Amino acid sequence: MIQTSEEIRSGDVPVSPDGIAREVKRRRTFAIISHPDAGKTTLTEKLLLFGGAIQMAGTVKARKSGRHATSDWLEIEKQRGISVASSVMQFTFDDCVINLLDTPGHQDFSEDTYRVLTAVDAAVMVVDAAKGVEEQTIKLLEVCRLRNTPIITFINKMDREVREPLEVLDEIESVLKIACAPVTWPIGMGKRFQGVYHLLNDQVLRFLPGEAKAGQEVETLHGAEIDQLAKVCPSEMQTMRDEIELISGAGAAFDLQEFLKGQQTPVFFGSGVNNFGVREILQALVDWAPAPLPRETDVRMVLPTEEAFTGFVFKIQANMDPNHRDRIAFMRVCSGRYTQGMKVKHRRTGKEMKLANAVTFMANERTRMDEAYAGDIIGVHNHGQLQIGDVLTEGENLTFKGIPYFAPELFSRARLRDPMKAKQLQKGLRQLGEEGAVQVFEPLQDSNPLIGAVGQLQFEVVEHRLKAEYGVDAVFERAGIHTARWVTCADKLHFNEFVKANQAKLAKDVDGNYAYLADTGVNLRLTQERWPKVEFHATREHGQQLN
């Protein structure tokens, strides 16, 4: 017997496979990616506004007024006006449950962004219409391509004087190697920006300067009304028609299957700060983005509609609530149904865990979640037992693939201004290391931990958070290390000899794996030649025991 929707949401009765499938079909889980300053955080705010999740969009430019972006909740984010931590927001739109994951745009936080992208089924790529394709956009799209993630493109800031749209489109195709299928096309730009023509609906969406309200319908023109607009702004309308004729002749029509395979991106033009084009992005996500997809493990593919619960941790965040010094594990539900108080198996330790009082998010605000389905992101209170990459199941032994650590290229040591704070420093670094803010290594011949990062800004954030959250005033000094490589060897005796001979160059990571610390690239190559049986790894899977 199939339960009613009220029964399904009550959590009091088992949900049939049909009920699970129905709930999974409603889910859309996506991330927003872009280069810094392309308008990603602004678009995030406006999507929340149109989804009814917030009443007023905060802006990173309004710091003096006390308004900040909803997705930027760390104190350093509010001070600098940048996103340096991933955040998760859930809301409903058009009867779909939307899980929106905001990611750091800054290149120094690419590892955190990569982990977030392993937890989504689609992405929205924001491109600055004046700057076009930028470095971080290229890197992030490469990550999406590894999983063939479907991409929706939003070309932002059309209310400014920007590059010609055909030029931007050509750059996206040539640099990012993805076919573009325009869904809307701009009519003018800057002060002459009149709106967009919707190619699929054969209508014009008028742009009016100033922020349109989320509940307010955009003025839509059809047939004779479009002809009337052509009399008001003949040059812009004629240019639009000429350009659409060009792209239509090039065969750039939207193909849903090509989009789902990650080979074609539907393109929308608009102005995030003016709320223009935001509703179309949300509707495209609902209409075209995939519901939760099957997930690969070390033993089999896990289908989202399976009855048994599975999920993996892709992020740990300490001190989201400074008053309680809490730690939250962000978990992507991959199959089945979460219910409050359910018991699951912690794959890495083999121990049973009770999932009590899991939460859903609106940036740093949270509410208790009574149930969740595949695609949902839940927060699990974590007292140190959960790590990034950990898997929770209802008994089955499996591990989800594709959540790696990257070998850091920058290393520092923390020097305390107050030597009496050594214990607080150790605790702070351990917790920040477990949440992925940095990587922490313990040298075999030195009691002072090494902090590894992929970008300098990570050290600044950790320094700030140590002081704000743990009361530790520390200065980070460069450690003179070029790079690190995790090391393994099938021959145990040979590996023991390697460890003994290289004590001064070896450290252990948070999972107890050996890492070789090279002070130069030449030193790394010579060591590899000297120990040919030892393998040197630039990445490793989260939670993986190499030795």
Solvent accessible surface area in square Angstrom, and as a share of the most:
residue,aa,sasa,rsa
1,M,202,0.90
2,I,95,0.48
3,Q,29,0.13
4,T,76,0.44
5,S,53,0.34
6,E,127,0.57
7,E,66,0.30
8,I,1,0.00
9,R,104,0.38
10,S,57,0.37
11,G,30,0.29
12,D,119,0.62
13,V,53,0.30
14,P,112,0.70
15,V,13,0.08
16,S,23,0.15
17,P,71,0.45
18,D,76,0.40
19,G,0,0.00
20,I,4,0.02
21,A,39,0.30
22,R,96,0.35
23,E,5,0.02
24,V,6,0.03
25,K,148,0.63
26,R,41,0.15
27,R,17,0.06
28,R,29,0.10
29,T,2,0.01
30,F,1,0.00
31,A,0,0.00
32,I,0,0.00
33,I,0,0.00
34,S,1,0.00
35,H,41,0.18
36,P,38,0.24
37,D,110,0.57
38,A,1,0.01
39,G,14,0.13
40,K,11,0.05
41,T,21,0.12
42,T,41,0.24
43,L,0,0.00
44,T,0,0.00
45,E,2,0.01
46,K,9,0.04
47,L,0,0.00
48,L,0,0.00
49,L,24,0.12
50,F,21,0.09
51,G,13,0.12
52,G,53,0.51
53,A,34,0.26
54,I,25,0.13
55,Q,163,0.73
56,M,120,0.54
57,A,10,0.08
58,G,10,0.09
59,T,51,0.29
60,V,36,0.21
61,K,166,0.70
62,A,22,0.17
63,R,103,0.38
64,K,211,0.89
65,S,78,0.50
66,G,52,0.50
67,R,79,0.29
68,H,51,0.23
69,A,3,0.02
70,T,34,0.20
71,S,0,0.00
72,D,3,0.01
73,W,24,0.08
74,L,9,0.05
75,E,93,0.42
76,I,6,0.03
77,E,1,0.00
78,K,56,0.24
79,Q,101,0.45
80,R,108,0.39
81,G,19,0.18
82,I,49,0.25
83,S,10,0.06
84,V,7,0.04
85,A,7,0.05
86,S,1,0.01
87,S,2,0.01
88,V,3,0.02
89,M,0,0.00
90,Q,39,0.18
91,F,14,0.06
92,T,79,0.46
93,F,35,0.14
94,D,86,0.44
95,D,104,0.54
96,C,11,0.07
97,V,11,0.07
98,I,0,0.00
99,N,0,0.00
100,L,0,0.00
101,L,1,0.00
102,D,1,0.00
103,T,0,0.00
104,P,0,0.00
105,G,6,0.05
106,H,55,0.24
107,Q,81,0.36
108,D,16,0.08
109,F,12,0.05
110,S,39,0.25
111,E,12,0.05
112,D,14,0.07
113,T,0,0.00
114,Y,24,0.09
115,R,1,0.00
116,V,1,0.00
117,L,3,0.01
118,T,2,0.01
119,A,0,0.00
120,V,3,0.02
121,D,3,0.02
122,A,2,0.01
123,A,0,0.00
124,V,0,0.00
125,M,0,0.00
126,V,1,0.00
127,V,3,0.02
128,D,4,0.02
129,A,1,0.01
130,A,45,0.35
131,K,106,0.45
132,G,3,0.03
133,V,19,0.11
134,E,31,0.14
135,E,93,0.42
136,Q,0,0.00
137,T,4,0.02
138,I,56,0.28
139,K,86,0.36
140,L,4,0.02
141,L,4,0.02
142,E,94,0.42
143,V,26,0.15
144,C,2,0.01
145,R,95,0.35
146,L,127,0.63
147,R,90,0.33
148,N,93,0.48
149,T,10,0.06
150,P,3,0.02
151,I,3,0.01
152,I,1,0.00
153,T,0,0.00
154,F,0,0.00
155,I,0,0.00
156,N,5,0.03
157,K,31,0.13
158,M,2,0.01
159,D,38,0.20
160,R,117,0.43
161,E,113,0.51
162,V,19,0.11
163,R,62,0.23
164,E,91,0.41
165,P,8,0.05
166,L,55,0.27
167,E,85,0.38
168,V,1,0.01
169,L,13,0.07
170,D,93,0.48
171,E,40,0.18
172,I,0,0.00
173,E,71,0.32
174,S,57,0.37
175,V,63,0.36
176,L,3,0.02
177,K,149,0.63
178,I,7,0.04
179,A,48,0.37
180,C,3,0.02
181,A,0,0.00
182,P,6,0.03
183,V,1,0.00
184,T,2,0.01
185,W,0,0.00
186,P,5,0.03
187,I,0,0.00
188,G,18,0.18
189,M,18,0.08
190,G,6,0.06
191,K,205,0.87
192,R,115,0.42
193,F,8,0.04
194,Q,34,0.15
195,G,0,0.00
196,V,3,0.02
197,Y,35,0.13
198,H,17,0.08
199,L,47,0.23
200,L,92,0.46
201,N,83,0.42
202,D,89,0.46
203,Q,30,0.13
204,V,0,0.00
205,L,11,0.06
206,R,51,0.19
207,F,14,0.06
208,L,103,0.51
209,P,115,0.72
210,G,43,0.41
211,E,108,0.49
212,A,31,0.24
213,K,150,0.64
214,A,26,0.20
215,G,76,0.73
216,Q,89,0.39
217,E,135,0.61
218,V,30,0.17
219,E,85,0.38
220,T,46,0.27
221,L,16,0.08
222,H,92,0.41
223,G,50,0.48
224,A,83,0.64
225,E,86,0.39
226,I,15,0.08
227,D,77,0.40
228,Q,103,0.46
229,L,6,0.03
230,A,18,0.14
231,K,152,0.64
232,V,108,0.62
233,C,9,0.06
234,P,83,0.52
235,S,76,0.49
236,E,23,0.11
237,M,1,0.00
238,Q,95,0.42
239,T,65,0.38
240,M,6,0.03
241,R,96,0.35
242,D,68,0.35
243,E,17,0.08
244,I,25,0.13
245,E,128,0.57
246,L,116,0.58
247,I,14,0.07
248,S,70,0.45
249,G,72,0.70
250,A,85,0.66
251,G,63,0.60
252,A,28,0.22
253,A,78,0.60
254,F,40,0.17
255,D,60,0.31
256,L,71,0.35
257,Q,111,0.49
258,E,53,0.24
259,F,0,0.00
260,L,58,0.29
261,K,101,0.43
262,G,15,0.15
263,Q,100,0.45
264,Q,16,0.07
265,T,0,0.00
266,P,0,0.00
267,V,0,0.00
268,F,4,0.02
269,F,1,0.01
270,G,0,0.00
271,S,0,0.00
272,G,1,0.01
273,V,74,0.42
274,N,19,0.10
275,N,5,0.02
276,F,11,0.05
277,G,7,0.07
278,V,0,0.00
279,R,45,0.16
280,E,29,0.13
281,I,0,0.00
282,L,0,0.00
283,Q,63,0.28
284,A,4,0.03
285,L,0,0.00
286,V,14,0.08
287,D,82,0.42
288,W,50,0.17
289,A,6,0.05
290,P,17,0.11
291,A,29,0.22
292,P,8,0.05
293,L,75,0.37
294,P,59,0.37
295,R,11,0.04
296,E,94,0.42
297,T,5,0.03
298,D,72,0.37
299,V,94,0.54
300,R,91,0.33
301,M,101,0.45
302,V,0,0.00
303,L,89,0.44
304,P,13,0.08
305,T,55,0.32
306,E,39,0.18
307,E,109,0.49
308,A,49,0.38
309,F,0,0.00
310,T,3,0.02
311,G,0,0.00
312,F,3,0.01
313,V,0,0.00
314,F,0,0.00
315,K,6,0.02
316,I,0,0.00
317,Q,1,0.00
318,A,0,0.00
319,N,4,0.02
320,M,9,0.04
321,D,38,0.20
322,P,85,0.54
323,N,133,0.68
324,H,133,0.59
325,R,112,0.41
326,D,21,0.11
327,R,19,0.07
328,I,0,0.00
329,A,0,0.00
330,F,3,0.01
331,M,0,0.00
332,R,1,0.00
333,V,0,0.00
334,C,1,0.01
335,S,0,0.00
336,G,0,0.00
337,R,27,0.10
338,Y,0,0.00
339,T,37,0.21
340,Q,75,0.33
341,G,23,0.22
342,M,25,0.11
343,K,124,0.52
344,V,4,0.02
345,K,54,0.23
346,H,3,0.01
347,R,80,0.29
348,R,94,0.34
349,T,62,0.36
350,G,44,0.43
351,K,141,0.60
352,E,124,0.56
353,M,23,0.10
354,K,126,0.53
355,L,2,0.01
356,A,43,0.33
357,N,71,0.36
358,A,2,0.01
359,V,10,0.05
360,T,21,0.12
361,F,5,0.02
362,M,30,0.13
363,A,2,0.01
364,N,65,0.33
365,E,115,0.52
366,R,62,0.23
367,T,88,0.51
368,R,143,0.52
369,M,14,0.06
370,D,69,0.36
371,E,26,0.12
372,A,0,0.00
373,Y,1,0.00
374,A,0,0.00
375,G,0,0.00
376,D,1,0.00
377,I,1,0.01
378,I,0,0.00
379,G,0,0.00
380,V,8,0.05
381,H,67,0.30
382,N,3,0.01
383,H,163,0.73
384,G,31,0.30
385,Q,70,0.31
386,L,0,0.00
387,Q,30,0.13
388,I,4,0.02
389,G,8,0.08
390,D,4,0.02
391,V,3,0.02
392,L,0,0.00
393,T,1,0.00
394,E,91,0.41
395,G,41,0.40
396,E,68,0.30
397,N,80,0.41
398,L,0,0.00
399,T,50,0.29
400,F,8,0.03
401,K,102,0.43
402,G,28,0.27
403,I,4,0.02
404,P,17,0.11
405,Y,13,0.05
406,F,65,0.27
407,A,9,0.07
408,P,0,0.00
409,E,83,0.37
410,L,38,0.19
411,F,2,0.01
412,S,2,0.01
413,R,77,0.28
414,A,20,0.16
415,R,117,0.43
416,L,34,0.17
417,R,146,0.53
418,D,58,0.30
419,P,104,0.65
420,M,165,0.74
421,K,60,0.25
422,A,50,0.39
423,K,171,0.72
424,Q,71,0.31
425,L,12,0.06
426,Q,89,0.39
427,K,96,0.41
428,G,0,0.00
429,L,3,0.01
430,R,122,0.45
431,Q,20,0.09
432,L,0,0.00
433,G,5,0.05
434,E,20,0.09
435,E,6,0.03
436,G,11,0.10
437,A,20,0.15
438,V,2,0.01
439,Q,17,0.08
440,V,24,0.14
441,F,1,0.00
442,E,117,0.52
443,P,19,0.12
444,L,58,0.29
445,Q,120,0.53
446,D,51,0.27
447,S,102,0.66
448,N,83,0.43
449,P,12,0.08
450,L,1,0.00
451,I,0,0.00
452,G,0,0.00
453,A,3,0.02
454,V,44,0.25
455,G,4,0.04
456,Q,83,0.37
457,L,12,0.06
458,Q,9,0.04
459,F,2,0.01
460,E,64,0.29
461,V,5,0.03
462,V,0,0.00
463,E,64,0.29
464,H,47,0.21
465,R,7,0.02
466,L,0,0.00
467,K,124,0.52
468,A,63,0.49
469,E,17,0.07
470,Y,26,0.10
471,G,43,0.41
472,V,0,0.00
473,D,51,0.26
474,A,1,0.01
475,V,33,0.19
476,F,29,0.12
477,E,77,0.35
478,R,153,0.56
479,A,22,0.17
480,G,59,0.57
481,I,29,0.15
482,H,86,0.39
483,T,3,0.01
484,A,3,0.02
485,R,51,0.19
486,W,3,0.01
487,V,0,0.00
488,T,20,0.11
489,C,16,0.09
490,A,108,0.84
491,D,55,0.28
492,K,128,0.54
493,L,139,0.69
494,H,33,0.15
495,F,14,0.06
496,N,91,0.47
497,E,101,0.45
498,F,0,0.00
499,V,18,0.10
500,K,163,0.69
501,A,71,0.55
502,N,19,0.10
503,Q,60,0.27
504,A,83,0.64
505,K,57,0.24
506,L,1,0.01
507,A,0,0.00
508,K,72,0.31
509,D,15,0.08
510,V,55,0.32
511,D,19,0.10
512,G,34,0.32
513,N,0,0.00
514,Y,41,0.16
515,A,0,0.00
516,Y,3,0.01
517,L,12,0.06
518,A,0,0.00
519,D,66,0.34
520,T,65,0.38
521,G,21,0.20
522,V,84,0.48
523,N,38,0.19
524,L,18,0.09
525,R,135,0.49
526,L,86,0.43
527,T,2,0.01
528,Q,68,0.30
529,E,126,0.57
530,R,157,0.57
531,W,37,0.13
532,P,107,0.67
533,K,118,0.50
534,V,8,0.05
535,E,104,0.47
536,F,32,0.13
537,H,51,0.23
538,A,49,0.38
539,T,61,0.35
540,R,9,0.03
541,E,65,0.29
542,H,12,0.05
543,G,17,0.16
544,Q,73,0.32
545,Q,114,0.51
546,L,36,0.18
547,N,65,0.33
